[in-house]
Amino acid sequence: MINTENAFLSAFLYFKETDNQANIWSKTVCRSLQSQDFTKASYRLGQLLEPSTLFEVAYVTKTPIESLSNLDYSLEGPIKDIKDKIMNISYLSPVEVLNVAYSLAAISRFELSSKILHNIDIKHLINEELIHYYYLSFFLKNRLTEEESCEEEFSSMKNILENQTFSEPVSLKVATQAIVWHIKEKTISSDLYKWYIKIGLDAVKVLGEGKTFSEKMALSAFHRAYAMVPAEEMLVEETRNEMEKALYYAKAAVPSNDLEVCRKLNAIKTCYESELKERLYLSKEYEQAERAGSDLIDTDPNWSISYHEMADVYMHTEQFEKALSMFNKAQEIGLPRITYTRFMMGYCLNSLGRKQEALISFLKTLEVDSTNLSAGINGYNISKEIKHDSFDKFKMYLDQWEKEGILGKEEKVYIK
């Protein structure tokens, strides 16, 4: 067994919930699996992390990436049951296989999840099971490929929603993602996007204030996503109105079990994350952005990304000392996004004129990610400027990237 001392690694490696530095993500991952009936398509995913998380865990635990990816390390606890299911996959029903794929996606084993998901014969899935299939297929494509279009997945879900009767939370769940990813990356066509907006707004009318926990969660998520529509048009008041609804429904939801406690907290946390960006970039209310950041940290204090978000506020307002303190706190917590933490510490240190310390942070960044072009180029420029001993190390990275063809023209313009 790999030695784990915190809740993140315990959840990521074993699906085991521990109290040491527990956060909303670690609790959600463990409780979702614990509460899941594998004969039903109802797996509750928490926040899906970036694929780079797997590489960071490999670095921290000194475990080969292939072993982590395929669960080929010493297993104990709930993860053993998932591995047993994979080893006996031919004996599982299509819905059970679907849930195995969901459980793997929850802990960032995206390639293995995709392999298992796309071996399912979808002719044996019906109604909401198919929705769950295409929903996960979309997320996996989003994490694993650079292909921007998810038209196929959302068109398939549209056809199912049109031809079957589903509860409003199901419709809102899909509409929410359609809105977010169309606005973020134009992953679906305008016609499909408009269709999902319509069914989302129709579902909102039917639900009213919402009666059940799931209805209020769905309303919160939809209003948070729909706030992006007026935000894209720089409509401050309309955006704020939608964001207020999102937080209202998240707070109004009454959980009835341990997993729902996490789902409620995650919904509230996500509202604060979105509000921070809204206040920072749309309405430019910097004090309110900082307040949203404080609320975010209070809601999930053992989550490194909470401090990254607050640091954004301070960097935007050129308070680099305060930003650095946030990244220092993120470094104390550790995973996830340790690469980003180290790089941004270097960025802040350089902005504060602490160039030698910045070089150390950039070298530490490259220890985790040896292809981090930003760390290499910044380190090269600074070490050259101050004639530091680390210059040869940074030059070695640049020479290697040049040789491997990963240092493109766009990056070279930043080399001084």
N, C-alpha and C positions, 0 to 999 in steps of 0.2 A: 504493500500500500504506500502511495506517495504521502509524505508528511504534509498535512494541511493544518494551518493554524487559524484560518478565518472562514467566515461563512461563505464568501464568494467561491473560494476554491472547493470547499466541501460540497456546495451545490453543483458547481461546474463539473466536478470529477465523479461525484457519487450520488447526487440528488439527496444528500443528507443535510438536514437543517440543524444549524448550530447557532448559539447566541453570540459568539465572538465576532464583533463587527457585522452583525446581521443587517441586511438592507432589504428594501422592498423586493428587489429582483431575486435575491437568494431565497427569500421566503416564498415568493410566488412560484418559482421553479419547483421547489420541493413540494409545496402543498398542492400544486396542480397535478403532479404525478400521483401523489398520495390519494387524492380524491377522485381520480379518473376511473370510470368504468370503461374498460377497453372494448366492450361490446357496443358502445355508443359513440357516435361522432360528436363529441362535445368538449374536446380538449381546450383548456383555457391557456392561451399563450400570454406570457408577460412581455416585457420589452425584449425584442430580438437585437442582439448585439452585432457588431461588425465582424466579418470573417477574421480580421486581424487579431481578435481576442484570442483565438486558438493559438496563434504564434506567440502571443505574449504569455499565455499560460505555459506553453512549451518552454519558453525562456525561464520563467520563474521557477518551474518545477524541475527543470533540466530533464525533460521527457521528450523523446523524439516526436515530432509533429505527427508522423504517420501512426504512432501508437495511440496518441490522443484522439486522432480523427476516427480511428476504427475500434476504439475501446479495447485496445490490446495492451492494457496495463493491469496491475493488480487491482481487482475490483472488489468492492464490498458494499453492503447496503442496497438500496433500491436499484442502483445502476446494474447490479448483477441480473436482476429480473429482466431488464431491457436487453442486456446482452443475450440472455437465454432465449428471449423471444426472437431475436435476430438469428440466432443459430438454428431455431426451429421455425423459421418464417413460413415455410411451405405448409405448416400445419395450422397457421392462423387464418382467420377469416379476413376478407378485404378491409373491413372496418378496424379490426385489430391491427392490421398492418398500417393502416392510415394513422392510428394513434401512436404506433411506434415511430413513424416518421415525424409526427408532431413533437413527441418527447425529445427526439434528437435535435430538432430545430431549436427547441427551448434552451439547449445547452450548446448551441453554436456548432453542432456537428452537421453543417449544412450539406456537405457533399454526400455523406452517408445517408442523410435524410432524403436527399433528392433521388439518390439511387434506389432507395426502398420505395419512395412514393411513386416513381415513374415505372415501377414494375407491377403496380396494381392494375388489374384489368378493370377499368372503370365501368364496364358493362354490369358488374356485380355491385355497383354502388347506386343508391337511389336518393332522390330528393336532397335533404340537407347534407347527406354524406357527400354528395357531389359538390355542393357548395364548399364544404370543408376541404375537399380535394383541390379544387381550383384556387381556393383562397391560399392554401399553403404553397401550391405551385407558383403562385404569383410572388409570395415572399421569398421563396428560394431563388427564383430567377433574379429578383431584386438584389439578393445578397451575393449570388455566385457569378453573374454575368454582367457585361457592360451593355447588353441589349436594352435599349430604352423602352421599346414597345411591350406592353402587357395587354394588348388588344385582345389576344386570343383568350386569356384567362377571364378578363372582365366581360367579354362578349359571351363566353360560355356561361358565366354566372347570370348574366342578363337573361339568357334564354331559359335558364332554369327558373329564375324568379318570375318570369312572365308566364310560364306554363304550370307552375305549382303554387300552392298557397302556403306562405310562410308567415311566421310571427314578425311583427314590426322590428324587433331587435335584430333579427337576421338581416332584413333589408337594410337597416341602418348600418350594420357592421360592414357590409360590402360597400355601401354608398360612401361611408366615411373614408375608406381607403382609396376609393376611386377619386374622390375630390382631392385628397392630400397629394396623391402621386401625379395627378394630372397637373395640378398647380406647381408642384415641385419640379417635375421632370417631363411633363407632357407624355406620360406613359400610355395614355389612351386618347382616342380621337375626341374632337370637340362634341360630336353628336352623342357619343357614348357618355361622355362627361355630363352633358346636359340631361341625358336620360336618368343618370344616377342622382343628380341634384333633384330632379322631379320626384323620384320615388322616395328619396330621403325626406323631402319637405312634406310629401303626402303622409309618410309614416309618422312624422312629428305631429301633424294635425290629428291623426288617429289616437296617438298616445296621450296627448294633452300633457298633464304634469307627470304622467307615468305612475303606475301603482307598485310594480315589483322592483326588486333590486336590479335585475337585468335590464328592465326598461329604463330606469334612471341612468344606469351606466351607458346604455346605448345613446340616450339623449345627450348626455354630457360629451361623449366622444364625437357625436355628429356636430353639435354646436361648435366645438373647438375646431373641427375640420372646416365647417362652413364659414367660420370667421376668416378663413384665408381668402374667401371670395371677395369681400369688401376690402380686405387688407391689400389685395393685389391692385385694387383701384385707388389705394391710398385714402380710403374712407375711414377716418379715425373713429367717429361716433358709432357707425354701424358695426365696425369690428369689435369695439368695446362692448357693445350690446350682446353680441354673440358670445364673447368670452365670459361675460357675467353669467349668462345662462349655463355655459359649460361648467363653471365652478359651482353654481347653485345646485345643479342636478348631482354633481359628484358628492357634494356635502350632504345632500338630502337623502342619498341612498342609505338604507339601513341594512348592514351585513348580518347574515344569519349563521355564518361559519368562519373558520379561520382563513380560508382562501378568499372569501368575500371581503374580509378585513383588508387583505393585501390589495385586492382589486380596487377597492374604494380609495385607499391611500395612493395607489398608482395613478388613478384618475385625477386626484387632487394635485399630485406632484406634476403630472403632465400639463395641467392647467397653469401652474406657476411657471413652468418652463416656457410655455407659449406666451404667457403674459410678459415675461421678462423680455422676450424678443419683440413683442408688440410695443412695449413701452420704450425699448431701446432704439428700434429702427423705424417704427411707424410714427408714434406720437412724440417721440424724443422727450419723454418725461423721465429723466435719469434718476431722480429720487424714487419714483415709483418702480422703476426697473430694479433698483437696489433693494427696495422693500420686497419685491417679488422674489428676488434672489435669496433674501433672508428667509422668506416663507418656504422656499424650495429646500434650503439646507435644513431648516427645522423639521420638514416633513420626511426627509431622507438623509440624515446626517452622516451615515456611513457609506455614502455613494460618491465616488470620486468625481463623477460627472456633475453633481450638484455644485461643486466648487469650481469646475471648469466654466459653468454657466455664469456664476457670479463674477469670475475673473473677466469674462467678456465685457461685463458692465464697466469694470474698472479700467480695462485696456481701452475701451471706446472713449472713456473720459480722461485718458492718459494719466490714470492714477496707478502707475506701474508698481509701486511699492505694495499697494493693497492687492493688486493682481498677483504679484509674486507670493504674497502670503496665502492666497487661495490655492495656488499651485503647490506650495509647500504642504498645505493640508491634504491636497489630493495625493501627493507623494507619500504621505504618512499612511493613507488608506491603501494605496496600491492599485490593484486591478479594479476595474478595467481601464483601458486607455493610458497605460503607463508610458507608452511611446510619446503620445501627445503631451502628457504632463511634463516629461523631461525636456521635450523640445521647447515648450512654451516657457518653462523656467529659464532656459537659455535666452529666449527672445526677450523676456522681461529684464533679465540681468544685463543684457547688452544695452537695452533701452535706458537702464539706470547707470550705464557707464562702467559696470562691473564685468569687464570684458574677459578677464582670465577665468572667472567663475562661469561665465557664459560658455566658454570653450569646453569646460568640464561637462556641462549639461549636454552640449551637442555631441560630445564623445560618448556619453552615457546613452544618448538617444540611439546612436549608431550601434551600440552593443546589442540593443534589442532588435533594431531594424537596420541591417547593413545596407539597405537600399534607400534610406531616407535622404532624398536629394536635398531637401531644405536644410537639414542639419549639416550635411556635408558642405554645401555651398556657403552657408552662413559661417560655419567654422573656418572654412578656407579663407574667406574674405577677412574675417576678424584676426585670425592668426597671422595672416600676411600683413595686415595693417599694423599690428603691434609687435611684429617680428617674434612671435611666440614659438617655443620648441615644438608645439603640436602641429605646426604647419605641414611637416612631412607626412604626418598621419592623415590629415585631411586631403592632402594632394594625392596620397595613395588611393583613397576612396574615389576621388574624381577620375584618376587615371584608369582605375578598374572599371568604373561605370562607362567611361569613354570606350574602353576595349569591348565591353559587353553590349554596347549600343543602347544603353538606357539613359544616357545623358543627351537629351535632344536639344534642338536649337532654342526652344522656348526657355529651357533651363539655363543654357549657356550665357544668355544675355545678362544673367544676374551675377556671373563670375567676374570679379574685378581684377 
